Amino acid sequence: MASRPHPPTVPEANAPARSPLERLVDRIDAATQDRRATTLATDTVPSGFPSLDRVLGGGFRRRDLVVLAGDVGSGKSALALGMALRSAAAGRPAVLLSGEMREDRVLERALALEGRAAVDDLRQGALADTARAAVGAAAVRLRDLPLTVRPLAGDRFDEVGEALAAAPPPALVVVDSLQLVEPPRAVAALEERVAAATQALKALALAHDAALLVTAHTPALAAGRADPRPALDDLGGLGAVKQQADVVLGIYREEMYRPGQGVEGATELLVLKNRNGPTGFVDLYFYARWLRFEDMLDPES
């Protein structure tokens, strides 16, 4: 049966008619906004920390090499794991390569982080009923996430390339850590090894259209200096790390250097380099019992 034609739209009373030029500009503006939204959705990978994503223009960008640097014990691995989990929860497949922990230890940390449970309580089976229920719910969420954990043996560079070539193609690959990556060519000195590995990692990020997040130590961070916040020159690698990285983030927790001063758990995440935007810092909070970082301005419920 033929449908009846819709009556013509009647302009609102007193509404000025749009000229052909104005209607054309409206269409161009709408198309530009749609294109920007599409580009942002496909080109960026959220870190899961809204304050950081705002500084970075929406998150990490595909084909970028992101270095997450900090002193020993600052929480680099915990923060990198949190970013991988949040990226996966946002629908961006992620792969985490760990050179410091076995897969079961990484998943144990993930359960503690997501379930807000102490790692020691998990290991000892000393969970109260409410904590056990929270961990069980976290396990269900983790099971459905597009997150893969792989070992980083550090005996061949192809380990990272294989992770990037996995199916489904990852949007984010986390490598923990830079100093454990075997460079693609034989190099004897540690600084040269780090430099060669950094250059090769950047090339992989470009080739595979993925964001590559690498944790890194700060070998040039001198003990006892007046300002212990990490800086670009602390990264070593003959300057290759700060040169090749598109984004460099540094973790600073005052309690590590000045016990009893400041707020316990308060963390500055410094944006030391941002090739496509501003630098600065965002405030995080570290729950040491749970190995969990939260955005101070936009915490998760």
C-alpha positions in Angstrom: 0.0 0.0 0.0 1.4 3.4 -1.0 2.3 5.6 1.9 0.8 9.1 2.2 3.3 12.0 1.5 4.4 13.9 4.6 3.1 17.5 4.8 5.7 20.1 4.2 7.6 21.4 7.2 6.2 24.8 8.3 8.9 27.2 9.5 8.5 28.5 13.1 6.8 31.8 13.4 9.2 34.8 13.3 12.2 32.4 12.4 14.4 34.1 9.8 14.9 31.9 6.7 18.4 30.5 6.3 20.1 31.7 3.1 21.7 29.1 0.7 25.1 30.2 1.9 24.2 29.8 5.6 22.8 26.3 4.9 26.0 25.4 3.0 28.2 26.5 6.0 26.0 24.5 8.4 26.5 21.4 6.3 30.3 22.0 6.2 30.4 22.5 9.9 28.4 19.3 10.6 30.7 17.3 8.2 33.8 18.7 9.9 32.6 17.7 13.4 31.6 14.2 12.2 35.1 13.8 10.7 36.9 15.0 13.8 34.8 12.7 16.0 35.6 9.7 13.7 39.3 10.6 13.6 39.4 10.9 17.3 37.7 7.6 17.9 39.9 5.7 15.5 43.3 7.4 16.0 43.4 7.6 19.8 43.6 5.0 22.5 42.3 6.1 25.9 44.7 5.7 28.9 41.6 5.4 31.1 42.7 8.4 33.2 40.5 11.3 32.0 42.8 14.1 33.3 45.7 12.6 31.3 43.6 12.0 28.2 42.5 15.7 28.2 46.2 16.8 28.2 47.0 14.3 25.4 44.0 15.4 23.2 41.9 12.3 23.8 44.5 9.7 24.8 47.5 8.0 23.3 47.7 8.2 19.5 48.2 5.2 17.3 51.8 4.9 15.9 53.1 6.8 18.9 55.9 5.6 21.2 54.9 6.5 24.8 57.5 6.1 27.6 56.4 5.8 31.2 59.4 6.5 33.3 60.1 6.5 37.1 62.4 5.5 39.9 62.5 2.0 41.2 59.4 1.3 43.2 57.4 4.3 41.9 54.6 2.1 40.5 55.5 2.0 36.8 54.3 -1.5 36.2 51.1 -1.0 38.2 50.2 2.1 36.3 51.0 0.5 33.0 48.8 -2.5 33.9 46.0 -0.1 34.9 46.2 1.7 31.6 46.1 -1.6 29.6 43.0 -2.7 31.6 41.2 0.6 31.1 42.1 0.7 27.4 40.7 -2.9 27.0 37.6 -1.9 29.0 37.0 0.9 26.5 37.0 -1.6 23.7 40.6 -1.2 22.5 42.4 -4.5 22.3 45.5 -4.5 24.4 48.6 -6.7 24.9 50.9 -6.5 27.9 54.4 -7.9 27.6 55.9 -8.5 31.1 59.6 -9.1 31.6 59.4 -8.9 35.3 56.4 -11.2 36.2 54.9 -14.4 35.0 51.4 -14.3 33.5 49.8 -15.6 36.7 51.4 -12.8 38.7 50.2 -10.2 36.3 46.7 -11.5 36.5 46.9 -11.6 40.3 47.8 -7.9 40.2 45.0 -7.3 37.8 42.5 -9.0 40.1 43.8 -7.0 43.1 43.6 -3.8 41.1 40.1 -4.4 39.7 38.7 -6.0 42.8 40.2 -3.5 45.2 41.8 -6.3 47.3 45.2 -6.5 48.8 47.6 -8.7 46.9 48.8 -10.4 50.1 45.2 -11.3 51.0 44.7 -12.8 47.5 47.8 -15.0 47.8 47.0 -16.2 51.3 43.3 -16.7 50.6 42.5 -14.3 53.5 39.5 -12.5 51.9 36.4 -11.5 53.7 33.1 -12.4 52.1 32.6 -8.9 50.6 36.2 -8.8 49.2 35.7 -12.3 47.8 32.6 -11.2 46.0 34.4 -8.1 44.6 37.3 -10.3 43.4 34.8 -12.7 41.8 33.1 -9.9 39.9 36.4 -8.5 38.8 37.4 -12.0 37.5 34.2 -12.0 35.3 35.1 -8.6 33.9 38.7 -9.5 33.2 37.6 -12.7 31.4 35.7 -10.7 28.9 38.3 -8.0 28.2 40.3 -7.9 25.0 43.5 -8.1 27.0 46.3 -10.5 26.4 49.3 -11.0 28.7 52.5 -12.4 27.2 56.0 -13.0 28.6 58.9 -10.8 27.6 61.9 -13.2 27.8 64.2 -10.5 26.5 66.2 -12.9 24.3 65.0 -11.6 20.9 63.4 -8.5 19.6 60.8 -10.4 17.6 58.8 -10.9 20.8 57.4 -7.4 20.5 56.7 -7.6 16.8 54.8 -10.9 17.4 52.6 -9.2 20.0 51.8 -6.3 17.6 51.0 -8.8 14.8 48.5 -10.7 17.1 44.8 -11.1 16.2 42.8 -9.1 16.8 45.2 -6.3 16.1 46.0 -4.5 19.3 45.4 -0.8 19.7 47.8 -0.6 22.6 50.8 -2.7 23.4 52.5 -2.3 26.8 56.1 -3.4 27.2 57.4 -3.7 30.8 60.2 -2.7 30.5 62.5 -0.9 28.0 65.7 -2.1 29.6 64.7 -5.7 29.1 64.0 -5.4 25.4 66.6 -7.2 23.3 67.6 -4.8 20.4 67.3 -6.2 16.8 71.1 -6.0 16.4 73.9 -7.1 18.7 75.1 -4.3 20.9 77.4 -4.7 23.8 77.0 -1.5 26.0 73.7 -1.1 27.9 73.2 2.5 26.8 73.6 1.5 23.2 71.3 -1.4 23.6 68.6 0.9 25.1 69.1 3.4 22.2 68.8 0.6 19.5 65.8 -0.9 21.2 64.0 2.5 21.4 64.6 3.2 17.7 63.3 -0.2 16.7 60.2 0.1 19.0 59.2 3.4 17.4 59.5 1.8 14.0 57.2 -1.0 15.1 54.6 1.4 16.4 54.6 3.1 13.0 54.5 -0.1 11.0 51.6 -1.7 13.0 49.4 1.4 13.6 49.3 0.9 17.4 50.2 2.9 20.4 53.3 1.4 22.1 53.6 2.1 25.8 57.0 1.2 27.3 58.0 1.5 31.0 61.5 2.7 31.6 63.9 3.2 34.5 65.6 6.5 35.2 69.3 5.6 35.4 70.5 9.2 35.5 68.3 10.2 38.4 70.9 11.1 41.0 70.1 10.1 44.6 69.7 13.0 46.9 69.3 15.8 44.3 67.2 18.8 45.2 64.3 18.0 42.9 63.9 14.2 42.5 61.1 14.5 39.9 62.1 12.6 36.8 63.3 14.6 33.8 64.0 13.8 30.2 67.7 13.7 30.7 67.3 10.9 33.4 66.2 8.4 30.7 69.7 7.6 29.4 70.0 5.6 26.2 72.4 8.2 24.7 69.5 10.6 24.3 67.6 8.3 22.0 64.7 7.7 24.4 63.8 11.4 24.7 64.4 11.9 21.0 62.4 9.0 19.7 59.5 9.0 22.1 56.4 11.0 21.1 55.2 11.2 24.7 57.2 10.8 27.9 55.4 10.5 31.2 57.2 10.6 34.6 55.9 9.3 37.9 56.7 11.2 41.1 55.6 10.2 44.6 56.9 12.6 47.2 56.5 10.0 50.0 59.4 8.0 48.4 61.9 10.8 48.9 60.5 12.9 51.8 58.8 10.4 54.2 56.2 12.1 56.4 55.8 15.1 54.1 52.9 15.6 51.7 50.0 13.3 51.3 50.6 9.5 51.4 49.7 8.1 48.0 49.6 11.4 46.2 51.2 11.1 42.8 52.2 13.6 40.1 52.2 12.1 36.6 54.3 14.5 34.7 53.9 15.0 31.0 57.6 15.6 30.2 57.2 15.5 26.5 54.2 15.7 24.2 55.0 16.0 20.5 51.5 16.9 19.6 50.4 19.1 22.5 51.2 20.7 25.9 53.3 19.4 28.7 52.4 19.7 32.4 51.2 17.2 35.0 48.1 15.5 36.4 47.3 14.4 39.9 46.8 10.7 40.6 46.4 8.8 43.9 48.1 5.4 44.5 46.4 2.8 46.7 49.5 0.7 47.5 47.4 -2.1 49.0 45.5 -2.6 45.8 48.4 -1.5 43.4 45.8 0.8 41.9 46.1 4.4 40.6 43.1 6.7 40.5 42.6 10.1 38.8 42.2 12.6 41.6 39.9 14.9 39.5 37.9 12.1 38.0 38.1 9.0 40.1 36.2 5.8 39.2 33.2 4.9 41.5 
